[in-house]
Amino acid sequence: MAPDSSPPSPASPSDLPGNRLSAASSAYLLQHSQNPVDWYPWGPEALARAQELDRPLLVSIGYSACHWCHVMERESFENQATAEFMNANFICIKVDREERPDVDQIYMDAVVRLNQGQGGWPLTAFCLPDGGPFFGGTYYPDEPRHGMPSFRQVLEALADAYANRRGEVEDAARQVVASLQIDLGAASGKPVASEAAKRACELLMRGADHDHGGFGSGPKFPTPTNLEFLLAAIDLLPADEARPVALHLTKTAREMARRGLFDHLGGGFHRYCVDRAWTIPHFEKMLYDQGLLLRFYAEVLRRGGEAEELAWPIRETVDYLRREMTSPEGGFYASQDADAEGREGAFQVWTPTEIGAVLGEAADEFCQAYGVDEEGNFEEGSTHLIDQKRAGRELFADERAQLLIARQKRVAPETDKKRVAAWNGYAISGLVRAGDALADPTMLTDATTAMDFVLDEMVDPSGRLHRIFNRGVSSVPAFLDDHAALLDACLDLFRAGAGERFLAAALHFGQEIGDRFIDEDRGAVFFTANDGEKLVHRPQSDHDGATPAAAGLAAVGLIRLAHLAQLPPIAQQAEMIIMTHAPLIERSPHALPTLLRAMTLAERSVSVAVIRGDEDDPQTLALAARARRVLLPDDGVVVLAPGAPRPVGVGADWLRGREGRAGQATAWICQGTRCSLPITDPAAIAPLSSVTG
């Protein structure tokens, strides 16, 4: 829409209060609390005000670590003239996408449909007073450039359209809302998991970057959902097809850690790199990336990957979580910003002079190893460290430690200290699996402590989970991804021997998913609960991307829980989720990597190791450790002392007749209705394909 030469400028009512974000707990909303824009938080007050004044909504969505969100704020939201026009013509709403992923999903889906598949943050949606979107985009500059209109031009055009062409605007909103209703059509039959997974693997590998690892070109994201699916798919492929996939995943793990996606001083992974060769990252760090990539690295290592190339990224990422992302209250913080002192990457990059001032005579050799020179690889002759020497990680360990100490004296990026339930679930699961892979019990302790915090502080007395914990308060009713991530993490904790209370928690989260997010009459699973806030559209599951699709992860967790507890109704709910997506699986299986993991898990059936022996008996511990090593991470491990009662949540058939040999720890490996003969030698615990009996 082109701007009219004289757009309407209704007078601003004198009774409008100022910016309403100062009382928010969200770090992102607080960043905007001093803008001259008359921001509202998302809620009934804003929608009622829009109805009262008959104004369109301007819904601006982002998150605290978002670089381009900061840019648009500086250019437009801090501009007095732009703010006055916004205030006079729109009801302006700020949304933290991390707190309200349901609102974000609705408007992101709308913007993607309106912009030929393009979306991102900051997200800018223009809506009718009832919330129906009619126009939207992402970042708009303050002046026209690169073929983009200025934000002021967009504002003027849409204010004019709403005032003078209301019928067109309302028709557009109806069409957009109608397009959000998912109609996948009919599938030709039940998908065969192994066939769909093999096809998805083939499609994903067509985009493999064999030079630098990963997939596609810049910007290059790690997409751990794809990586984890491909690890699972290896088991379904013939050996000659599986080997190239396994080698590529190992290469990807190596390149992501050795190059610029990884923080070589502080540990942990940045969100993505802007180039194909993983050189320059977008410097923000997200909790979900740390947790999901820990899972990936741990599984590559468990499968026999290069130990010296995989163990150190795990250890350094865990050290980073402990040092910078663990709250004294409990749980893990959400993210760290890309910017410091108003400049992206200012905290992380170096010049040869700066390194020389810290390392002295050792500086030249270090600079050669990490690509630091006068030209630089970033802005203004600065360099983001890349491990070019690729020697053993112990080389330059002292120098890296000295530089980390020096870097900590700089102005650091802001940390968003809210705890997000789903993201804590990913981190807890990653720590459990990393601890298993490295035989490091301290990582299990960290995971256990974090989950106890979530269960104590983010689940209310009625059993309802909240998505956010911030400033001592839990808030925002949890969504499907929160329940699914915590279900998965609780099952991982129980599998690792952290305690029966986590199996009880897994049962609770599984029950909540079935009762509040699955509509069996309609054959649908929703991202929002059936008693949640009524929005213009009730979104179904979000998408696989940086984080797992909630429906797919829920299916994985429900399948694991159903087999361990031997509860067919739970398995049927997982089956319903899979069948709901069957048409899309037929058309684009590679778009559903997490759901395909669930399908392959259901097709092969979950295995359960049952071990009877005294808890502190070395043989019991050795049998359990071997079972966790041999079985796949989604399989179950149950360890019970002789004569101990069956834990609630463990199926009776797994334990019937399995008391073991007197005074000797004993294991059985079971799958479906088959179990192995009793095993007392840990080395005799065989891979699942060898289980007989």
C-alpha positions as CSV (number, residue, x, y, z in Angstrom):
1,M,0.0,0.0,0.0
2,A,1.4,3.4,-1.0
3,P,1.2,6.2,1.5
4,D,-1.4,8.9,0.9
5,S,-0.1,12.4,0.5
6,S,-2.1,13.5,3.5
7,P,-2.8,10.6,5.8
8,P,-5.4,11.1,8.6
9,S,-4.0,12.2,11.9
10,P,-6.7,11.8,14.5
11,A,-6.0,13.7,17.7
12,S,-4.5,11.8,20.6
13,P,-6.9,11.6,23.4
14,S,-5.6,13.4,26.4
15,D,-6.7,10.7,28.8
16,L,-4.2,8.1,27.3
17,P,-1.6,7.3,30.0
18,G,2.1,7.0,29.1
19,N,4.0,3.8,28.2
20,R,2.6,0.9,30.3
21,L,5.6,-1.4,30.2
22,S,7.5,-0.2,33.3
23,A,5.8,-2.7,35.5
24,A,6.5,-5.7,33.2
25,S,8.8,-8.5,34.3
26,S,9.9,-9.2,30.7
27,A,13.4,-7.9,30.0
28,Y,12.3,-7.2,26.4
29,L,9.3,-5.1,27.4
30,L,11.4,-3.3,30.0
31,Q,13.9,-2.4,27.2
32,H,11.0,-0.4,25.6
33,S,9.5,1.0,28.8
34,Q,11.1,4.5,28.1
35,N,10.2,4.7,24.5
36,P,7.9,7.7,23.6
37,V,5.6,5.1,22.0
38,D,2.4,4.5,24.1
39,W,3.0,0.8,24.4
40,Y,0.6,-1.6,25.9
41,P,1.5,-5.2,26.9
42,W,-0.6,-7.9,25.2
43,G,-3.9,-8.3,27.0
44,P,-7.5,-7.4,27.2
45,E,-6.9,-3.7,28.1
46,A,-5.2,-3.1,24.7
47,L,-7.8,-4.8,22.7
48,A,-10.6,-3.0,24.6
49,R,-9.0,0.3,24.0
50,A,-8.7,-0.4,20.3
51,Q,-12.4,-1.3,20.1
52,E,-13.3,1.9,22.1
53,L,-11.2,4.2,19.9
54,D,-11.8,2.2,16.7
55,R,-8.1,2.0,15.9
56,P,-6.0,-0.8,14.3
57,L,-3.5,-2.6,16.5
58,L,0.2,-2.4,15.8
59,V,1.7,-5.5,17.3
60,S,5.5,-5.4,17.6
61,I,7.1,-8.7,18.6
62,G,10.7,-9.5,19.5
63,Y,12.9,-10.7,22.3
64,S,15.6,-9.2,24.5
65,A,18.7,-10.6,22.7
66,C,17.5,-9.6,19.2
67,H,20.0,-7.4,17.4
68,W,17.6,-6.0,14.8
69,C,15.0,-5.4,17.4
70,H,17.5,-3.0,19.0
71,V,18.1,-1.4,15.7
72,M,14.5,-0.8,15.0
73,E,14.0,0.6,18.5
74,R,16.8,3.1,18.0
75,E,15.7,4.2,14.6
76,S,11.9,4.3,15.0
77,F,10.5,3.7,18.5
78,E,12.8,6.3,20.1
79,N,12.0,8.8,17.3
80,Q,9.6,11.3,18.8
81,A,7.8,12.1,15.5
82,T,7.4,8.5,14.6
83,A,6.1,7.7,18.1
84,E,3.6,10.5,18.0
85,F,2.2,9.2,14.7
86,M,2.0,5.7,16.1
87,N,0.2,6.9,19.2
88,A,-2.3,9.0,17.2
89,N,-3.2,6.3,14.7
90,F,-2.7,2.9,16.4
91,I,-3.0,1.0,19.6
92,C,0.6,-0.2,20.0
93,I,1.3,-3.5,21.7
94,K,4.7,-4.9,22.6
95,V,5.0,-8.7,22.9
96,D,8.0,-10.8,24.2
97,R,7.9,-13.8,21.9
98,E,9.6,-15.9,24.5
99,E,6.8,-15.3,27.0
100,R,4.0,-15.5,24.5
101,P,4.9,-17.9,21.8
102,D,1.2,-18.4,21.1
103,V,0.7,-14.8,20.1
104,D,4.0,-14.8,18.2
105,Q,3.0,-18.0,16.3
106,I,-0.3,-16.5,15.1
107,Y,1.3,-13.3,13.8
108,M,4.4,-15.0,12.4
109,D,2.3,-17.4,10.5
110,A,0.3,-14.5,9.1
111,V,3.4,-12.5,8.2
112,V,5.0,-15.5,6.5
113,R,1.8,-16.0,4.4
114,L,1.7,-12.3,3.5
115,N,5.4,-12.1,2.5
116,Q,6.0,-15.2,0.3
117,G,7.4,-17.3,3.1
118,Q,9.6,-14.6,4.7
119,G,9.5,-13.9,8.4
120,G,11.7,-13.0,11.4
121,W,12.1,-10.7,14.3
122,P,11.4,-7.9,15.0
123,L,7.9,-8.9,13.8
124,T,5.5,-6.1,12.9
125,A,1.8,-7.0,12.5
126,F,-1.1,-4.7,11.8
127,C,-4.5,-5.9,13.0
128,L,-8.1,-5.1,13.4
129,P,-9.2,-4.2,16.9
130,D,-10.2,-7.8,17.5
131,G,-6.7,-9.0,16.6
132,G,-7.3,-10.2,13.1
133,P,-4.1,-9.5,11.1
134,F,-4.3,-7.7,7.7
135,F,-0.7,-6.6,7.0
136,G,2.7,-7.3,8.4
137,G,6.4,-7.6,7.9
138,T,9.6,-7.8,9.9
139,Y,12.2,-5.0,10.3
140,Y,11.4,-1.7,8.6
141,P,14.2,0.9,8.3
142,D,13.8,4.6,9.3
143,E,14.5,5.6,5.7
144,P,13.7,3.8,2.4
145,R,16.6,1.6,1.4
146,H,17.4,-1.7,-0.4
147,G,13.9,-1.7,-1.9
148,M,12.2,-1.4,1.5
149,P,9.8,1.3,2.4
150,S,10.5,3.3,5.6
151,F,8.6,2.5,8.7
152,R,6.9,5.9,8.6
153,Q,5.7,5.2,5.0
154,V,4.2,1.9,6.1
155,L,2.5,3.5,9.1
156,E,1.0,6.3,6.9
157,A,-0.2,3.9,4.3
158,L,-1.9,1.6,6.7
159,A,-3.5,4.4,8.8
160,D,-4.9,5.8,5.5
161,A,-6.2,2.3,4.4
162,Y,-7.9,1.7,7.8
163,A,-9.6,5.1,7.7
164,N,-10.6,5.3,4.0
165,R,-10.7,1.7,2.7
166,R,-12.0,-0.2,5.7
167,G,-13.8,-2.8,3.6
168,E,-10.6,-3.8,1.9
169,V,-8.8,-4.0,5.2
170,E,-11.5,-6.2,6.8
171,D,-11.6,-8.5,3.8
172,A,-7.8,-8.9,4.0
173,A,-8.0,-9.8,7.7
174,R,-10.7,-12.4,7.1
175,Q,-8.6,-14.0,4.4
176,V,-5.5,-14.1,6.5
177,V,-7.3,-15.6,9.5
178,A,-8.9,-18.2,7.3
179,S,-5.5,-19.1,5.9
180,L,-4.3,-19.8,9.4
181,Q,-6.8,-22.6,9.9
182,I,-4.7,-25.8,9.1
183,D,-6.3,-28.1,6.6
184,L,-3.7,-30.7,5.8
185,G,-6.1,-32.7,3.6
186,A,-6.3,-36.5,3.6
187,A,-3.4,-38.9,3.7
188,S,-3.4,-42.0,1.4
189,G,-2.8,-44.2,4.4
190,K,-0.8,-44.6,7.6
191,P,2.8,-43.4,7.0
192,V,5.5,-46.0,7.2
193,A,8.0,-44.5,9.6
194,S,11.1,-46.1,8.1
195,E,10.1,-45.1,4.5
196,A,9.3,-41.5,5.6
197,A,12.5,-41.2,7.6
198,K,14.6,-42.4,4.7
199,R,13.0,-40.0,2.3
200,A,13.4,-37.1,4.8
201,C,17.1,-38.1,5.3
202,E,17.6,-38.0,1.6
203,L,16.0,-34.6,1.2
204,L,17.9,-33.1,4.1
205,M,21.3,-34.5,2.8
206,R,20.7,-32.8,-0.5
207,G,21.4,-29.6,1.3
208,A,24.5,-30.8,3.1
209,D,27.5,-28.6,2.9
210,H,30.3,-31.1,2.5
211,D,33.0,-28.5,2.7
212,H,32.1,-26.8,6.0
213,G,29.5,-29.1,7.6
214,G,26.0,-28.2,8.3
215,F,23.3,-27.5,5.7
216,G,22.8,-24.8,3.2
217,S,24.7,-21.5,3.0
218,G,24.7,-18.4,5.0
219,P,23.0,-17.5,7.2
220,K,23.7,-21.0,8.6
221,F,21.9,-22.2,11.7
222,P,22.8,-25.4,13.6
223,T,19.2,-26.6,13.5
224,P,19.7,-29.3,16.2
225,T,16.2,-30.8,15.4
226,N,17.5,-31.9,12.0
227,L,20.8,-33.1,13.5
228,E,19.1,-35.2,16.1
229,F,16.7,-36.7,13.5
230,L,19.5,-37.6,11.2
231,L,21.3,-39.4,14.1
232,A,18.1,-41.5,14.6
233,A,17.7,-42.1,10.9
234,I,21.2,-43.7,10.6
235,D,19.8,-46.8,12.3
236,L,17.2,-47.2,9.4
237,L,19.6,-46.9,6.5
238,P,21.7,-49.5,4.8
239,A,25.4,-49.4,5.9
240,D,26.6,-47.8,2.7
241,E,24.0,-45.0,3.0
242,A,24.4,-44.6,6.8
243,R,28.1,-44.0,6.8
244,P,28.1,-40.8,4.7
245,V,25.4,-39.3,7.0
246,A,27.3,-40.3,10.1
247,L,30.5,-38.8,8.8
248,H,28.8,-35.6,7.8
249,L,27.2,-35.2,11.3
250,T,30.6,-35.7,12.9
251,K,32.1,-33.1,10.5
252,T,29.3,-30.7,11.4
253,A,29.9,-31.2,15.1
254,R,33.7,-30.5,14.6
255,E,33.2,-27.5,12.4
256,M,30.6,-25.8,14.6
257,A,32.9,-26.2,17.6
258,R,36.2,-25.2,16.0
259,R,34.9,-22.2,14.1
260,G,32.9,-19.1,14.9
261,L,29.7,-20.6,16.1
262,F,31.4,-21.5,19.3
263,D,32.7,-19.0,21.9
264,H,36.3,-20.1,22.3
265,L,36.9,-18.1,25.5
266,G,33.6,-18.4,27.4
267,G,32.2,-21.6,26.0
268,G,28.7,-22.1,24.5
269,F,27.2,-21.7,21.1
270,H,26.0,-18.5,19.4
271,R,22.6,-18.6,17.7
272,Y,23.8,-18.8,14.1
273,C,26.5,-17.7,11.6
274,V,26.0,-15.2,8.9
275,D,28.3,-17.0,6.5
276,R,28.6,-20.5,5.0
277,A,31.9,-21.3,6.7
278,W,30.7,-20.7,10.3
279,T,33.0,-17.6,10.7
280,I,31.0,-14.7,12.0
281,P,28.1,-15.4,14.3
282,H,25.0,-13.5,15.3
283,F,26.5,-13.1,18.8
284,E,23.4,-13.7,20.9
285,K,23.4,-16.9,23.0
286,M,20.2,-18.8,23.6
287,L,19.6,-21.4,26.3
288,Y,17.7,-23.7,24.0
289,D,20.7,-23.9,21.7
290,Q,23.0,-25.0,24.5
291,G,20.6,-27.7,25.7
292,L,19.8,-29.1,22.3
293,L,23.4,-29.1,21.0
294,L,24.5,-30.8,24.2
295,R,22.1,-33.6,23.3
296,F,23.5,-33.8,19.8
297,Y,27.1,-33.8,20.8
298,A,26.5,-36.4,23.5
299,E,24.7,-38.7,21.1
300,V,27.5,-38.4,18.5
301,L,30.0,-39.2,21.2
302,R,27.9,-42.2,22.5
303,R,27.8,-43.6,19.0
304,G,31.6,-43.7,18.8
305,G,32.4,-40.3,17.4
306,E,35.8,-38.6,17.8
307,A,36.1,-38.3,21.6
308,E,38.7,-35.6,21.6
309,E,36.7,-33.4,19.2
310,L,33.4,-33.9,21.0
311,A,34.1,-34.0,24.7
312,W,35.6,-30.5,25.0
313,P,32.7,-28.6,23.4
314,I,30.4,-30.5,25.9
315,R,32.5,-29.6,28.9
316,E,33.1,-26.0,27.9
317,T,29.4,-25.5,27.2
318,V,28.5,-27.0,30.6
319,D,31.0,-24.7,32.3
320,Y,29.4,-21.7,30.5
321,L,26.0,-22.7,31.8
322,R,27.3,-23.0,35.3
323,R,29.2,-19.8,35.2
324,E,26.9,-17.4,33.4
325,M,23.4,-19.0,32.9
326,T,22.6,-20.6,36.3
327,S,20.4,-18.5,38.6
328,P,21.1,-18.5,42.3
329,E,17.3,-19.0,42.7
330,G,17.5,-22.1,40.5
331,G,17.0,-22.9,36.9
332,F,18.8,-21.5,33.8
333,Y,18.5,-18.0,32.4
334,A,17.0,-17.5,28.9
335,S,19.6,-15.7,26.8
336,Q,22.4,-13.3,26.4
337,D,22.3,-10.3,24.1
338,A,24.1,-9.9,20.8
339,D,25.0,-6.3,21.6
340,A,27.1,-4.6,24.2
341,E,27.5,-0.9,24.5
342,G,25.1,-0.6,21.5
343,R,27.4,-2.6,19.2
344,E,26.9,-6.1,18.0
345,G,29.8,-8.4,19.0
346,A,31.7,-5.6,20.9
347,F,32.1,-7.9,23.9
348,Q,33.6,-10.9,21.9
349,V,35.9,-9.5,19.3
350,W,39.7,-8.7,19.5
351,T,42.5,-6.8,17.8
352,P,46.1,-7.9,17.8
353,T,47.0,-5.0,20.1
354,E,44.3,-6.0,22.7
355,I,45.6,-9.6,22.7
356,G,49.2,-8.4,23.0
357,A,48.3,-6.4,26.0
358,V,47.0,-9.5,27.8
359,L,49.3,-12.3,26.5
360,G,52.6,-10.5,25.9
361,E,55.2,-12.7,24.2
362,A,52.6,-15.5,23.7
363,A,50.3,-13.2,21.7
364,D,51.8,-13.8,18.2
365,E,51.5,-17.5,18.3
366,F,48.0,-17.3,19.7
367,C,46.9,-14.8,17.0
368,Q,48.2,-17.1,14.3
369,A,46.3,-20.0,15.8
370,Y,43.0,-18.1,16.1
371,G,43.1,-16.0,13.0
372,V,43.7,-12.6,14.6
373,D,45.4,-10.0,12.3
374,E,45.3,-6.3,11.5
375,E,42.7,-6.8,8.8
376,G,40.3,-8.7,11.0
377,N,37.3,-10.8,10.0
378,F,34.7,-8.5,11.6
379,E,34.1,-4.8,11.8
380,E,36.8,-2.1,12.1
381,G,39.7,-4.5,11.9
382,S,38.5,-6.6,14.8
383,T,38.4,-10.4,14.8
384,H,36.1,-13.1,16.2
385,L,38.2,-16.0,17.3
386,I,38.4,-19.1,15.0
387,D,40.4,-22.1,16.0
388,Q,42.5,-22.5,12.8
389,K,45.3,-24.6,14.3
390,R,42.8,-27.4,15.4
391,A,45.3,-28.9,17.8
392,G,44.5,-30.6,21.0
393,R,42.2,-28.4,23.1
394,E,44.8,-28.2,25.9
395,L,47.0,-26.1,23.6
396,F,46.5,-22.4,24.4
397,A,44.3,-23.3,27.4
398,D,46.1,-20.9,29.7
399,E,46.0,-18.1,27.1
400,R,42.3,-18.6,26.6
401,A,41.8,-18.4,30.3
402,Q,43.7,-15.2,30.5
403,L,41.7,-13.6,27.7
404,L,38.5,-14.7,29.3
405,I,39.5,-12.9,32.5
406,A,40.3,-9.8,30.5
407,R,37.1,-10.0,28.6
408,Q,35.1,-10.2,31.8
409,K,36.3,-6.6,32.6
410,R,34.5,-5.3,29.5
411,V,30.9,-4.2,29.5
412,A,29.0,-7.5,29.1
413,P,25.9,-8.1,27.0
414,E,22.7,-8.1,29.0
415,T,21.4,-11.4,30.3
416,D,17.7,-12.1,30.1
417,K,17.2,-13.7,33.5
418,K,13.8,-15.1,33.1
419,R,13.5,-18.9,33.3
420,V,11.5,-20.4,30.4
421,A,10.0,-23.9,31.3
422,A,10.6,-25.4,27.8
423,W,14.1,-24.1,27.5
424,N,15.0,-25.4,31.0
425,G,13.7,-28.8,29.8
426,Y,16.0,-28.8,26.8
427,A,19.0,-27.8,29.0
428,I,18.2,-30.4,31.7
429,S,17.9,-33.1,29.1
430,G,21.2,-32.0,27.5
431,L,23.0,-32.1,30.8
432,V,21.7,-35.6,31.6
433,R,22.7,-37.0,28.3
434,A,26.1,-35.2,28.4
435,G,26.7,-36.5,31.8
436,D,26.0,-40.1,30.6
437,A,28.3,-39.7,27.6
438,L,31.2,-38.4,29.7
439,A,30.4,-40.5,32.8
440,D,30.3,-37.2,34.7
441,P,27.8,-37.4,37.6
442,T,28.2,-33.6,38.4
443,M,26.2,-32.9,35.2
444,L,23.3,-35.1,36.4
445,T,23.5,-33.2,39.7
446,D,23.1,-29.9,37.9
447,A,20.2,-31.3,35.9
448,T,18.5,-32.6,39.0
449,T,18.8,-29.3,40.8
450,A,17.3,-27.4,37.9
451,M,14.3,-29.7,37.5
452,D,13.6,-29.6,41.2
453,F,13.5,-25.8,40.9
454,V,11.0,-26.0,38.0
455,L,8.8,-28.5,39.9
456,D,8.9,-26.4,43.1
457,E,8.6,-22.9,41.7
458,M,6.9,-23.2,38.3
459,V,4.2,-25.7,39.1
460,D,1.4,-24.2,41.2
461,P,-0.3,-26.1,44.1
462,S,-3.1,-27.2,41.7
463,G,-0.5,-28.9,39.4
464,R,-0.6,-26.2,36.7
465,L,2.7,-25.4,35.0
466,H,3.8,-21.9,34.3
467,R,6.0,-20.9,31.4
468,I,8.0,-18.1,33.0
469,F,9.7,-17.5,36.3
470,N,11.2,-14.1,36.7
471,R,11.8,-11.7,39.6
472,G,10.6,-14.3,42.1
473,V,7.3,-14.9,40.4
474,S,5.9,-17.6,38.1
475,S,3.6,-16.3,35.3
476,V,2.0,-17.1,31.9
477,P,0.2,-20.4,31.7
478,A,2.4,-23.0,30.0
479,F,2.1,-24.2,26.5
480,L,2.5,-27.5,24.8
481,D,6.2,-27.1,24.2
482,D,6.7,-26.5,28.0
483,H,4.9,-29.7,28.9
484,A,6.6,-31.7,26.2
485,A,10.1,-30.6,27.0
486,L,9.7,-31.2,30.7
487,L,8.1,-34.6,30.0
488,D,11.1,-35.6,28.0
489,A,13.6,-34.2,30.5
490,C,11.9,-36.0,33.4
491,L,12.1,-39.3,31.6
492,D,15.8,-38.6,31.0
493,L,16.3,-38.0,34.7
494,F,14.6,-41.1,35.7
495,R,16.5,-43.1,33.1
496,A,19.8,-41.7,34.5
497,G,18.9,-42.8,38.1
498,A,18.0,-39.3,39.5
499,G,14.9,-40.6,41.4
500,E,11.4,-41.9,41.1
501,R,9.9,-38.4,41.7
502,F,10.8,-37.5,38.2
503,L,8.8,-40.5,36.8
504,A,5.9,-39.2,38.8
505,A,6.4,-35.8,37.3
506,A,6.6,-37.3,33.8
507,L,3.2,-39.0,34.4
508,H,1.8,-35.6,35.5
509,F,3.0,-33.8,32.4
510,G,1.8,-36.6,30.2
511,Q,-1.6,-36.4,31.7
512,E,-1.7,-32.6,31.3
513,I,-0.8,-33.0,27.6
514,G,-3.6,-35.5,27.0
515,D,-6.3,-33.6,29.0
516,R,-5.6,-30.0,28.0
517,F,-3.8,-30.0,24.6
518,I,-5.2,-33.0,22.7
519,D,-8.7,-32.9,21.2
520,E,-9.4,-36.5,20.4
521,D,-12.8,-35.7,19.0
522,R,-11.3,-33.4,16.4
523,G,-8.1,-35.4,16.0
524,A,-5.9,-32.4,16.8
525,V,-3.2,-31.3,19.1
526,F,-3.0,-27.6,20.0
527,F,-0.2,-25.4,21.1
528,T,-2.4,-23.7,23.6
529,A,-4.5,-25.3,26.4
530,N,-8.2,-25.8,26.1
531,D,-8.7,-23.4,29.0
532,G,-6.2,-20.8,27.8
533,E,-6.7,-17.3,26.6
534,K,-9.1,-17.0,23.6
535,L,-7.2,-15.5,20.7
536,V,-8.2,-14.8,17.1
537,H,-7.0,-18.2,16.2
538,R,-6.1,-21.3,18.3
539,P,-2.8,-22.3,17.0
540,Q,-1.8,-25.9,16.6
541,S,1.7,-27.1,17.1
542,D,4.6,-24.7,16.3
543,H,7.2,-25.7,13.8
544,D,10.5,-27.5,13.9
545,G,13.3,-25.0,13.7
546,A,15.7,-23.8,16.3
547,T,13.6,-25.7,18.8
548,P,11.6,-28.9,18.3
549,A,8.0,-28.8,17.1
550,A,5.9,-29.1,20.3
551,A,3.6,-31.8,18.8
552,G,6.5,-33.9,17.7
553,L,8.3,-33.7,21.0
554,A,5.0,-34.4,22.8
555,A,4.7,-37.6,20.7
556,V,8.2,-38.6,21.5
557,G,7.6,-38.2,25.2
558,L,4.2,-39.9,25.2
559,I,5.6,-42.9,23.3
560,R,8.4,-43.2,25.8
561,L,6.0,-42.9,28.8
562,A,3.5,-45.3,27.3
563,H,6.0,-48.1,26.9
564,L,7.7,-47.6,30.2
565,A,4.3,-47.4,32.1
566,Q,2.6,-49.9,29.7
567,L,-0.4,-47.6,29.2
568,P,-2.0,-48.1,25.8
569,P,-4.2,-45.0,26.0
570,I,-1.1,-42.8,26.1
571,A,0.4,-44.6,23.1
572,Q,-2.9,-44.0,21.3
573,Q,-2.6,-40.3,21.9
574,A,0.8,-40.3,20.4
575,E,-0.5,-42.2,17.4
576,M,-3.3,-39.6,17.0
577,I,-0.7,-36.8,16.8
578,I,1.2,-38.7,14.1
579,M,-1.9,-39.5,12.1
580,T,-3.0,-35.8,12.3
581,H,0.2,-34.9,10.5
582,A,0.1,-37.8,8.0
583,P,-0.7,-35.7,4.9
584,L,2.2,-33.4,5.6
585,I,4.5,-36.3,6.3
586,E,3.6,-37.6,2.8
587,R,4.3,-34.3,1.2
588,S,7.3,-32.9,3.1
589,P,8.7,-35.4,5.6
590,H,11.9,-33.4,6.1
591,A,9.8,-30.5,7.5
592,L,8.8,-32.7,10.5
593,P,12.1,-34.1,11.9
594,T,10.9,-34.4,15.5
595,L,7.7,-36.1,14.6
596,L,9.7,-38.5,12.4
597,R,11.8,-39.3,15.5
598,A,8.5,-40.2,17.3
599,M,7.4,-42.3,14.3
600,T,10.6,-44.3,14.2
601,L,10.5,-44.8,18.0
602,A,7.0,-46.1,17.8
603,E,7.8,-48.4,14.9
604,R,10.8,-50.1,16.5
605,S,9.3,-50.0,20.0
606,V,11.0,-48.6,23.1
607,S,13.4,-50.9,24.9
608,V,13.6,-51.1,28.7
609,A,16.5,-52.4,30.7
610,V,15.4,-53.8,34.1
611,I,18.2,-54.1,36.7
612,R,17.7,-55.7,40.1
613,G,20.5,-55.0,42.5
614,D,21.4,-53.0,45.6
615,E,21.8,-49.3,44.8
616,D,25.4,-48.9,45.8
617,D,26.6,-52.3,44.6
618,P,29.4,-51.8,42.0
619,Q,27.9,-54.5,39.8
620,T,24.5,-52.8,39.8
621,L,26.1,-49.5,38.9
622,A,28.2,-51.2,36.1
623,L,25.1,-52.9,34.7
624,A,23.1,-49.7,34.7
625,A,26.0,-47.7,33.1
626,R,26.4,-50.3,30.4
627,A,22.6,-50.3,29.7
628,R,22.5,-46.5,29.4
629,R,25.5,-46.7,27.0
630,V,24.1,-49.5,24.8
631,L,20.4,-48.5,24.7
632,L,19.3,-45.5,22.7
633,P,18.7,-42.3,24.7
634,D,14.9,-42.6,24.4
635,D,14.8,-46.1,25.8
636,G,14.1,-46.8,29.5
637,V,16.4,-48.0,32.3
638,V,14.8,-49.1,35.6
639,V,17.1,-49.9,38.6
640,L,15.5,-51.5,41.7
641,A,16.8,-53.1,44.8
642,P,15.7,-56.7,45.3
643,G,12.2,-56.8,46.8
644,A,11.7,-53.1,46.3
645,P,8.1,-52.2,45.3
646,R,7.4,-51.3,41.7
647,P,7.6,-47.5,41.1
648,V,4.4,-45.8,40.0
649,G,4.8,-45.3,36.3
650,V,6.7,-48.5,35.6
651,G,4.6,-51.3,33.9
652,A,4.1,-54.4,36.0
653,D,5.1,-56.7,33.2
654,W,8.7,-55.3,33.2
655,L,9.2,-56.6,36.8
656,R,7.1,-59.7,37.0
657,G,9.3,-62.7,37.8
658,R,12.5,-60.6,37.8
659,E,13.9,-60.6,41.3
660,G,17.4,-61.6,40.1
661,R,19.9,-64.0,41.6
662,A,20.5,-64.0,45.3
663,G,23.2,-61.5,46.2
664,Q,24.0,-60.8,42.6
665,A,22.9,-57.8,40.5
666,T,21.0,-58.9,37.4
667,A,19.8,-57.2,34.2
668,W,17.2,-58.0,31.5
669,I,16.9,-56.1,28.2
670,C,13.2,-56.0,27.1
671,Q,11.5,-54.8,24.0
672,G,7.7,-55.2,23.4
673,T,6.9,-58.7,24.7
674,R,10.5,-60.1,24.4
675,C,13.2,-60.0,27.1
676,S,16.7,-61.3,27.2
677,L,17.9,-64.0,29.5
678,P,19.3,-62.8,32.8
679,I,22.6,-60.9,32.5
680,T,25.1,-60.5,35.3
681,D,28.1,-59.5,33.2
682,P,27.9,-55.8,32.0
683,A,29.9,-56.6,28.9
684,A,27.1,-59.1,27.9
685,I,24.5,-56.4,27.6
686,A,24.0,-56.4,23.8
687,P,22.6,-53.9,21.4
688,L,18.9,-54.1,20.8
689,S,19.2,-55.9,17.5
690,S,20.8,-58.8,19.3
691,V,18.1,-59.1,22.0
692,T,16.5,-62.5,21.9
693,G,14.4,-64.6,24.3
